[in-house]
Structures are given as structure tokens and as C-alpha cells.
């Protein structure tokens, strides 16, 4: 029975009879909806009218303290914006940032950030470099510019994207382990879930882009065990990181359906689009994906063809908030959620909170991998800690935090 004609059987036996059903239904696209999705690719979404005077970018610096990379953008009027980049990738990509990303932004009005993303894409044929290795540096700069503009306007980032809809965000705690014994994973999940009072979690399946007898044995034991451990009212997601082929995806997916999981992330390799669609068509559980995607047009195709029912642009891997919001708008036109993937470290959880504050279709829970970035900052409007499964979005100007000035002073300039 496929997603198109699936009807929930309220008399189903077993564990599913005691749980609220959270399966998706097949999207029936009309020509009008396809046009609406196409329009979202080109729609301007950043409200630059909140700032009346030009904000000319005078300098862009990259500094490093320990493993922490900080982008500092300064306007000709002396205002500054800051953003923390992804430490693992910027360790390798800082030459890309300084050589191919920074130049087209110097001397330009920061209010034109949406157009500047097109300019940097074309600069020095950067479109030939498209992918995570290009878009992480772009995202790092974009977040710093958004922080700058927010401080100039005395507005939180969300105000530039239509206004803040909510300041309390439900989070799910994500496990980053794989290959451990099921009972060990259960104990680990308890340790990371219980201190923050989370009502949802995500754990990993498969062996990362492959599977074997040991990983399959673990998966088949762990899926029912997590449900048994955390109970019927707990929301559970699982991520295969592209581990399976179609037959194994269907086997694992049907077991997840039996235990009423929320979504099945990346069942097969992320760029196996036809295979992912076939899996989605044959299962009733929502298929999630998009973490490694770098093309807006590819996201459009995936949404139009119901390849995934939860789209997951990574706010750093995909190039920042503006491009990710365009994906969310396309998903909204299709009636599906856009729940961003959270990169580890680099204050990724802060960026996710801002995104979720103004996106109406961000899904019930946002990914949270912990707050151990070791970046010292103050935030007057939020403790930026998860309490009772929720985090409060900073509402101060820009990103709403101030990085410790002494930490920045001790940082070393990164130069070519």
C-alpha cells in the first residue's frame, strides 16, 4: 500500500494502537502549486526597508582563538557584526573565504545582502565551486552581516524576515554515536535527553553510507528498544546517513512505522534522488533529507516530486539563512515542514533558533547537539540553555549575543 492511498487503521494491533499517528500522506501537486513553489526561488525575502540609510561594508576580518573562527564585519560608520563559523570546515576553508568570498562584499551596501549572494556566486566563477566547501564560508559571512544589520536597525534577525512568530523553541536531542551496542546507546540517550527535559530525540542507524550484518543487527534491536525505553508520548526520529539500499531502507522504514517514528532521515545516499523517491512512495513514514544539498533548484525538484516530506537544509552547509528561508518558503507552498539540519559547533544551535523563530513550517522540534562550543558570550535576553525541552530565542539586536571582547582581542588575524 503506497502513501497516496494510505489510510490510518485505528484498529491496528500492537504498539501503534496506543500512539498518535504521525505518518505523512502523499502530496498531490497541482499546476498552481508547482508555480507557487517555483516563485519562491526568486522571491525577495529580506526586508531591507527596516534600515533607511546605506550600511557600507568597510572591512571584513577573520580571526581565530584556539579552534574558534570569528568573522568580523565593520561598516564605514563603525558598526560591527560578528559570527562564529564552523570550526572543522573553516580550518581548511579559510583561504576560500578570504580569496573568493570576501572581495565582492567590500565597499557594498550591506542592505543588499540578498543580491550580494548572487554576486558572490558569480564572482570569479564561484558557481563552479558550488558545494559545502563554498557555501560554509558564505554562510559565515552572511551571519556576520545579518548581525551587523540587526545592530544598526536595533532589530533581531527575525524581524528582517517578516517578524518573529515565537520565542520558545522545542528541541530534539541528537545522538552523535554509531556502532555502539543498543544497551549502551540507550544509556547514552538517557544521559543527553534527561538533563534538558527533551520530549524528542534522534539517533543514528546503519554504518554511515553503508550497512553490514553488525549494524543491521543493532538497528533492528535499537528501533523497538528506544520506543520501549522512552514511552509512547515521546517523539523519536532516526538518521541513517545514507547507509541503506532500497530493500534495507524499506525493511528498516516499516519497522520504524510499526513503532511510530516521526521521520526517517537519509535512508539511502543523499544524492540518490530516484531511489529516495521510490522509498518515500513505498513507505508511510516521512522521509527527511537535504543536509548535503547545495542547489536551490534541486531542493525545488525534491519538493515538487515529493522525494522528501521534511526538507533539511543545513544553515551553514547551504550558505546561510537567506537561501534556507527560500527552501522553507517552497516547502510551505507544498504543505511540508522545513526542519534545518544543525551543524556541530560554530554556534549552530543559535542560528537554528533564529530560523525557527520566524518560519511557520519549521516542524515540531529543532535539532540540538549541545552547547559546548566554548565560545564565551553574554546574551541579555536568553540563557541559551535547553530547559524542559525548550530554548528561548534571543531577541536583542542582530543575533542577540555579544562575544567576550577579551576573547576576540586574544584571537589572531587569519591572513593569506
N, C-alpha and C positions, 0 to 999 in steps of 0.2 A: 504494500500500500504506500503510495508516494505522498509527498507533502501537499499536493494540490487537493486531494480528496480526503485527507486525513480528518477524521472526526474523533474527538476525545470520547472514549468509552468510560463513563462514570462508574461502571460496574467492574472495571478491571481489577483483577486479583493481585495480591502481592503488595509490595511496599508502595507502589504508585497510587493505590486507592486511598492512602492516608495523606498524600501530599497534594499541594496545589499544583496544577499542571502549568508548566512554563514553556511548553513547546511552541514553536513558531508555525505559521501557516504559509503556504506558497503565495508569493506575490503575483497578482495578475496585472501586468502592466498594460496601460492604455497608451495610445499615441500621445495624449495630452500629458500624461505623467512623464513619458520619455522626454518630451520637450521641456518640461519643468526641471527635470534633472540636468539636462544639457545647459539650461540657462544659468544654473548655479555655478557652473565652471567659470563663467565670465562676469558674474555679478560682483560689483564692488561691495565690500562688506565692512571696510574700516571707515569710521566716521571722523574724517579729518576736520570737520567743521567745528569740533569742540575746541580747536586752537585757532585763533584768528590771525596770528602773525606767523611768518615763517620761522622754522627752527632749523637753522643751517648747521649741518654737521661739520665741526671744525677738526676733530681728531677722533681716531679710533685706536685704542690700545689693547693689547693682550698681555696680561701679567699672570705670573704663576707663583703660588705659595704652596710648597710641598707638591701634592698631586692635583691641587685645585687650580683650574684655569678660570680667570675672570676677564670678561670683556667690558671695557670702559668706553662709553661714547660721550663725547663732550660737544656741546653746541657753542657757537660763536658768542652767545650771551653768558656762557659759563655754567649752564645746567649740565648735569651728568646723569647718565643711566648706566646700570650695572646688570650683568647677567653671569651666571655660572654655567660653564659649558660641561659637556660630557667628558670626564677626566680620561677615561680609557681611550676614546677616539681622538680627542684633541691632542693627546701626547704624540700621535702620528700625523694629525691633520693640520697642525698649526701653520705649516708652510702654505697649504691650500687656502687657509683663512686669510693670511697676510698677502698672498700673491694674487689670488683670484676672486676673493670675496670683498675685501675692504675697499679697493680702489674706486669702484663706481659709486660708492656712497659718500666720499669726501666732497664737501662743498655743496651738497644737495640738501634740499628741504626735507627734513625727516618726516614731515606730514605726508609725503608722497611714498610712504613705505610700501604701499601695495603695488605701485608702479615700479618701485625700485627692485622688487623681487623679480619682475620681468627683466629689468635692465641687467641685473647680476647674472641672470640665466643666460643672457645673450653675450655678456662681456667676455671677450677673449674665447669665444666658442665654448663657454661653460656648459652649454646644453650637451656637449659631447662627454661631459664628466658626470652627468646626472646619476645619482645614486646616493647611498648613505654617506659616502666619502666626500660628497659635495654639499649635501643638504644639512649635515650636522654643523659645519661651520656657518652656513647661512642662518640656521635657527639660532645659533648662539648670538649672532649679531642682531637678529630680529628682536629677540627678547630684551636685549640691552636698549635698543631703540624704543621699544614699547615702554620700557621703564622710564626712559628719558621723557617721552611724550606725556606719560601719565603724571610725572612730577611737574612738568611745565603747565599742564592743564589742571593740576590738583585733582586728578580723576584716577580711579582704579582702572586697570587694564580692561576689565569687562565693560566699562562704560563706552568704550570705543566700538564695541561690537553689538550695540543695541540695548545695553543695560543689564545689570545683574539681576538674575531671576531667583537665586538662592545663595545663601552664605554657609549653610550647613550641608556637607557632602558626605554621603555614606561611602565607605571604602571597603574593598575586599583585600585581605592579606594574601599576598602571593608568595608561595614557596619557590625557592631557587635551587632546590635539591632534585637530584635524579639518580636512580640506580641504587638507592639505599633500600633496605628491607621495608616491607609495608608497615610493620610494627614500629620501626624507627621513624618512618615518615609521619605516622600518626602522632608520635610523641613530639616530633619537631613542629608539626602543625599546631598542636596544643600550645606549645611554648610561644609561638609567634602570634596566635589568634587571641588567646585569653587576656594578655596584658592590655590590649587595646579594645577589648569588648566587641570585636568584629562579629558581624552576623553573616559574613560571607567569606569564602576563601577560594584560592585557585592553587592546584598542584600540577606537577608535570608528569607526563606519560611518555612511553617509548624510550628510545636511546638517543634522541636528537638526530633527526634526518635519517634514521634507520631504526630497525627493531630486530630483536633476536629472541631466542627462547626464554632467556632470563628476564628481559624487560617485559615480555608478554605475560609471563607468569606473575610478575609484580603488578602489572596493570590490572589483570583480571581479579587479583586478590584485593587490590587497593580501592578500586572503584566502589564496591559494596561496603568495604570497611570504613571508608571516610563517612559515608552516609550513616552507617550504624553508630559511629562514634559521635558525630555532631548533631544528629537528630533530624527529624522531618522538617522543622521550620528553618533550617539553615540553608543558605544558598551556596551551591557548590559549582565551581567551574573547573575545567581541566584543559591543559595545553599540551598537545603532542609535539609541538615544534617541528612539524613536517616529518614525523617519524614513519608514517604508515603508507602502504599502498591502498588501493581501493578495497579489496576484500577485508583487510585487517581494520581499516577505518570503519567499515560497516559493522564488523563484529564488535569493536570497542564502542562505537556510537550507539548501537542497540542496547548494550549493557548500561551505558550512561542514561539512555532513555528510561530503562527499567527503574533506575534509581533517581530519576527526575533531576538530572543535572541541568544547570542553567544554559551553558553553551559549551561547545566542543571547538577548541581553538586549534587552527592549523593542523588538521588531521593528516594531510599529505604535504609534500614540499610546497612552499609558498607560491612558487611560480608555475605550479601545475594547475592552471586555471580550469581547464576542461575536466580534469579529474576531481577537483574540488566541487565543481558544479554537479557532477554525477553523484558524488557523495551526499551533497546537500539535497538533491532531488530524491534520494532513496531513504533519507533519514528524516525524522520529525524534530529532532533536537536542532537548535540554532547552531549554525556553523559561523565561527568568528575568524577573522583574518585581516591582514593588511599591514602588519607590523613592519615588514621589509619593503613594502611598496613605495615607490618614489615618483610615480606618474599620476597626475590628476586624471588624465584620460583613462588610465587603467582602472582607477577607482570607479570612474563613471561606468565603464563597461561591467565591472563586477557587480555594481549596484543594479544596473539595468537588467542584467541577466540572472539576478538572484543567486549569484555564486556564494555570497556570504549574507547572513542575516544580522550580523553585528560587524560593523566596519571598525577597524582598529589602527588608524594612522598613529605612528609614534611622533610625538610633538617635536622631538629632536631629530630623529632619523628622516622625517618627512619635510623638514625645513621650517618648522615653527608654527605659530598659532594661525596665521592668516590662511595658509594652504590647508591646514587641518580643518579650519572652520568651513572652508568651501566643501570639503568632503562631508562634514556634518550636515550642511545645507542640502547636498544631494541626497544623503541618507534620509533626511527629514521629508523630502519630497516623495521618497519611496515608502515612507512609513516604517523605517527601521532605525535602530539605535546606532550611534557613533560613540563607542567607548574607547578612548585612546589607550594605546599601549604606553606603559611608563618605562622609559629607560632607567637603568640603575644609576644612582648618584646624579651629580650635576643638578641638584635641586629639582629633579624631575617631578617629584610629588607636588611642589609648589606650582609648577606650570600646569599640571593636570587639574589642580584645584581651581585655578583661574578659568581654564577651559570649561570645566563643569559648571561654573557659576553662571554662565550666560548661554549655554547650549541646552535647549529644551529636551532634546532627544539623546542625552549623554548616557542613558541607561541607568539602572537602579544602583549600581556600585561602581566606584572608580578604583583602579589598581593602586596598591600601596605596597612598596617593598621595604619600608622602614625609613627612618630619618637620620641615618648615621653618616651624612655627607661630610661631617667635620668642618663645616663652613660656619664660622661664628657670625651671628647676625642678631639684630633685635627686630621684633615685629610688634608694634603697639596694639594692633587690632586682633591678633590671634596668637595662641600659644603654639600653633602649628604642630600639635600633637594629636594623635587619634585617641578619642575618649568615647566609650560606648559605641564604637564602630563609626564615629563621625569625626570629620575635621572641619574647622572653621576657616573660611576663605579670608585672607587679609583684605581689608577694604581701604587701606591707605593708598596714597598716590603711587602710580606705577604698579610694580609687583608687590608693593606693600611691605617690603623689608629694607633694612639698612645693614649692609655688610660692615663688620667691625673695621673702622678706618685704620687701626693699627695693623690688622691682618693684611690690608691692602698695601700699607706702607712697607711692610716686610717682603712683599711679593717682588719678584724680579721681572723686569721687562722681557718679553719674548720678541726677539728680532730675527730677521733673516740673516 
